[in-house]
């Protein structure tokens, strides 16, 4: 969306309030818990790597963990953003089934996700190490996309030993029914949240025609839908799994 500055400035002003409530904070925690509850069973836990088992020096292992923590914070935000934007851009209902009034109007707790993570850094696709060719091919095959690698994988590609080992261990789990269950649970959570949010962003076609310079809004509805209805949801749902492998997942309960 940053490729269309006028669109991004206007759209962010419209959707930002959605993320500032206690109701969203609760959704973000439940999203993570839904994924890990499905994928990290007591009798079949996810792999966990101590820093010495990542194949990285201590500084790199800390950086990896910090950046995965950031993605863990961002994943439910992206899921809600794309569901909200996809609906609004196509004139579908948002906030048509108001939920709990207090949580919908109370601010998000200041302590939640405070000071978690490090600013992500990413490789360009051309800079991904040749030794990752097989891993990258399997990632593409799993998600079913042909374009450039998404951000999470271009971040992981900075640390080939970890990326190779983690994907080899996690990929079979992503192909099981448990991951399909995680996708269904998170889809339901996100959809219910967007149904109930009291904020109705004005980013429909008519709104964009009136408020966004011609050209800046062109094709955005299709681009958002391509992510929301394609491999984007798989990537977001997988992030808590990746973070959990290095103990970088966040809170799983919020009253």
C-alpha positions as CSV (number, residue, x, y, z in Angstrom):
1,X,0.0,0.0,0.0
2,X,3.0,2.3,0.5
3,X,3.4,2.3,-3.3
4,X,0.2,4.5,-3.3
5,X,1.1,7.2,-0.7
6,X,-2.2,9.1,-1.1
7,X,-4.2,5.9,-0.6
8,X,-2.1,4.8,2.4
9,X,-2.4,8.1,4.2
10,X,-6.1,8.2,3.8
11,X,-6.8,4.5,4.5
12,X,-4.6,4.5,7.7
13,X,-6.5,7.4,9.1
14,X,-9.7,5.5,8.6
15,X,-8.6,2.1,10.0
16,X,-6.3,3.1,12.9
17,X,-9.1,3.4,15.5
18,X,-9.9,-0.3,15.0
19,X,-6.6,-1.2,16.6
20,X,-6.7,1.0,19.7
21,X,-9.4,-0.7,21.8
22,X,-9.4,-3.4,24.4
23,X,-11.5,-5.5,22.1
24,X,-8.7,-5.6,19.6
25,X,-6.1,-6.3,22.3
26,X,-8.2,-9.3,23.4
27,X,-8.5,-10.4,19.8
28,X,-4.8,-10.3,19.2
29,X,-4.1,-12.5,22.3
30,X,-6.9,-14.9,21.4
31,X,-5.5,-15.1,17.8
32,X,-2.1,-16.2,19.1
33,X,-3.7,-18.7,21.5
34,X,-5.9,-20.2,18.8
35,X,-2.8,-20.9,16.7
36,X,-0.7,-22.4,19.4
37,X,-3.5,-24.3,21.0
38,X,-4.0,-26.1,17.7
39,X,-0.3,-26.4,16.7
40,X,1.5,-26.9,20.1
41,X,-0.2,-29.9,21.7
42,X,1.1,-31.2,25.0
43,X,1.6,-34.6,23.5
44,X,3.1,-33.2,20.3
45,X,4.8,-29.9,21.1
46,X,6.4,-27.6,18.6
47,X,10.2,-27.8,18.3
48,X,12.0,-25.3,20.7
49,X,15.5,-24.1,19.9
50,X,17.8,-22.8,22.6
51,X,20.1,-20.1,21.3
52,X,22.9,-22.6,21.0
53,X,20.7,-24.8,18.8
54,X,19.9,-22.1,16.2
55,X,23.3,-22.4,14.4
56,X,23.9,-18.7,15.2
57,X,26.2,-16.7,17.4
58,X,24.6,-15.2,20.5
59,X,24.1,-11.7,19.1
60,X,22.4,-13.1,15.9
61,X,20.2,-15.4,18.0
62,X,19.0,-12.5,20.1
63,X,18.3,-10.5,16.9
64,X,16.4,-13.3,15.4
65,X,14.3,-13.8,18.5
66,X,13.6,-10.1,18.7
67,X,12.5,-9.8,15.1
68,X,10.2,-12.8,15.3
69,X,8.6,-11.3,18.4
70,X,7.8,-8.2,16.3
71,X,6.2,-10.3,13.6
72,X,4.3,-12.1,16.4
73,X,2.8,-8.8,17.5
74,X,2.0,-7.8,13.9
75,X,0.4,-11.0,12.6
76,X,-3.1,-10.5,14.1
77,X,-3.0,-6.8,13.2
78,X,-2.4,-7.7,9.6
79,X,-5.2,-10.3,9.7
80,X,-7.6,-7.7,10.9
81,X,-6.3,-5.0,8.6
82,X,-6.8,-7.1,5.5
83,X,-10.2,-8.4,6.5
84,X,-11.4,-4.9,7.3
85,X,-10.0,-3.3,4.2
86,X,-11.1,-6.1,1.9
87,X,-14.7,-5.7,3.1
88,X,-14.7,-1.9,3.1
89,X,-13.1,-1.7,-0.4
90,X,-15.8,-3.9,-1.8
91,X,-18.7,-2.3,0.1
92,X,-19.2,-5.4,2.4
93,X,-20.4,-4.8,6.0
94,X,-18.1,-3.8,8.8
95,X,-19.3,-3.3,12.3
96,X,-22.8,-4.4,11.5
97,X,-23.1,-6.6,14.7
98,X,-22.0,-4.4,17.6
99,X,-20.4,-6.4,20.4
100,X,-19.5,-5.7,24.0
101,X,-19.7,-2.0,24.4
102,X,-17.1,-1.6,27.2
103,X,-14.3,-3.5,25.4
104,X,-15.1,-1.8,22.1
105,X,-14.6,1.6,23.6
106,X,-12.0,1.1,26.3
107,X,-8.3,1.7,25.3
108,X,-5.9,-1.1,24.6
109,X,-3.9,-1.9,27.7
110,X,-0.6,0.0,27.7
111,X,1.4,-3.0,29.0
112,X,0.4,-5.4,26.3
113,X,3.3,-6.0,23.8
114,X,5.2,-3.1,25.3
115,X,8.9,-3.2,24.5
116,X,8.6,-6.5,22.6
117,X,10.7,-7.1,19.6
118,X,13.2,-5.4,17.4
119,X,12.7,-3.5,14.1
120,X,12.6,-6.1,11.3
121,X,15.3,-6.1,8.7
122,X,14.8,-7.9,5.3
123,X,16.9,-9.2,2.5
124,X,16.0,-8.4,-1.1
125,X,15.0,-11.5,-3.0
126,X,18.2,-11.4,-5.1
127,X,20.3,-11.4,-1.9
128,X,18.9,-14.6,-0.5
129,X,21.7,-17.2,-0.1
130,X,22.0,-19.9,-2.7
131,X,22.1,-22.5,0.1
132,X,18.4,-21.6,0.8
133,X,17.2,-22.4,-2.7
134,X,15.6,-25.7,-1.6
135,X,14.0,-24.1,1.5
136,X,12.7,-21.2,-0.5
137,X,11.2,-23.5,-3.2
138,X,9.4,-25.5,-0.5
139,X,8.1,-22.3,1.1
140,X,6.8,-21.1,-2.3
141,X,5.2,-24.5,-3.0
142,X,3.5,-24.6,0.4
143,X,1.9,-21.2,0.0
144,X,1.3,-21.5,-3.7
145,X,2.8,-18.3,-4.8
146,X,5.3,-17.4,-7.6
147,X,6.2,-13.8,-6.8
148,X,8.8,-12.4,-4.4
149,X,9.2,-13.8,-0.9
150,X,7.0,-12.2,1.7
151,X,8.5,-10.1,4.5
152,X,8.6,-12.8,7.2
153,X,10.6,-15.1,4.9
154,X,13.0,-12.4,3.7
155,X,13.7,-11.7,7.4
156,X,14.3,-15.4,8.2
157,X,16.6,-15.6,5.2
158,X,19.1,-13.5,7.0
159,X,19.9,-16.5,9.1
160,X,20.1,-19.5,6.8
161,X,21.1,-22.2,9.4
162,X,18.0,-21.4,11.5
163,X,15.7,-20.9,8.5
164,X,16.6,-24.3,7.0
165,X,16.3,-26.2,10.2
166,X,13.1,-24.5,11.4
167,X,11.3,-24.9,8.1
168,X,12.3,-28.5,7.8
169,X,10.9,-29.2,11.3
170,X,7.8,-27.0,11.0
171,X,6.7,-27.6,7.4
172,X,5.2,-31.1,8.0
173,X,3.2,-29.7,10.8
174,X,1.8,-26.9,8.6
175,X,0.5,-29.6,6.3
176,X,-1.5,-31.4,9.0
177,X,-5.1,-31.0,10.0
178,X,-4.0,-29.0,13.0
179,X,-2.9,-26.1,10.9
180,X,-6.2,-26.1,8.9
181,X,-7.9,-26.0,12.3
182,X,-5.7,-23.0,13.3
183,X,-6.7,-21.2,10.0
184,X,-10.4,-21.9,10.7
185,X,-10.2,-20.7,14.3
186,X,-8.3,-17.5,13.4
187,X,-10.6,-16.8,10.4
188,X,-13.6,-17.0,12.8
189,X,-12.0,-14.8,15.4
190,X,-11.0,-12.1,12.9
191,X,-14.4,-12.2,11.1
192,X,-16.3,-11.9,14.3
193,X,-14.2,-9.0,15.4
194,X,-14.7,-7.1,12.2
195,X,-18.4,-7.8,12.4
196,X,-18.5,-6.3,15.9
197,X,-16.1,-3.3,15.7
198,X,-17.8,0.0,16.3
199,X,-15.6,1.7,13.7
200,X,-16.6,1.7,10.0
201,X,-13.7,2.9,7.9
202,X,-14.8,5.0,4.9
203,X,-12.6,3.3,2.3
204,X,-15.3,2.1,-0.1
205,X,-15.0,2.9,-3.8
206,X,-17.1,6.1,-3.6
207,X,-15.0,7.3,-0.6
208,X,-11.8,6.8,-2.5
209,X,-13.1,8.5,-5.6
210,X,-13.9,11.6,-3.6
211,X,-10.8,11.7,-1.3
212,X,-7.9,10.0,-3.0
213,X,-6.1,11.4,-6.1
214,X,-6.8,9.4,-9.2
215,X,-4.1,6.8,-9.7
216,X,-3.3,6.5,-6.0
217,X,-6.3,4.2,-5.3
218,X,-6.2,2.3,-8.5
219,X,-5.9,-1.4,-8.1
220,X,-5.8,-1.3,-4.3
221,X,-9.0,-3.3,-3.8
222,X,-7.6,-6.1,-6.0
223,X,-4.3,-6.1,-4.3
224,X,-5.8,-6.2,-0.8
225,X,-8.1,-9.0,-1.9
226,X,-5.3,-11.0,-3.4
227,X,-3.5,-11.1,0.0
228,X,-6.6,-11.6,2.1
229,X,-8.1,-14.3,0.0
230,X,-4.9,-16.0,-1.0
231,X,-1.7,-17.0,0.8
232,X,-1.7,-14.0,3.1
233,X,-3.8,-15.6,5.7
234,X,-1.5,-18.7,5.8
235,X,1.5,-16.5,6.3
236,X,0.0,-14.5,9.2
237,X,-1.3,-17.7,10.9
238,X,2.1,-19.3,10.7
239,X,4.0,-16.5,12.4
240,X,3.1,-17.4,16.0
241,X,4.4,-20.9,15.2
242,X,7.7,-19.5,14.0
243,X,8.0,-17.2,17.0
244,X,7.2,-20.0,19.5
245,X,10.1,-22.1,18.2
246,X,12.5,-19.6,19.8
247,X,10.2,-18.7,22.8
248,X,9.3,-15.3,21.2
249,X,5.5,-15.7,21.3
250,X,3.6,-13.2,23.5
251,X,0.7,-13.3,25.9
252,X,-2.1,-15.8,25.4
253,X,-4.6,-14.6,27.9
254,X,-6.3,-11.2,28.5
255,X,-9.4,-10.9,30.6
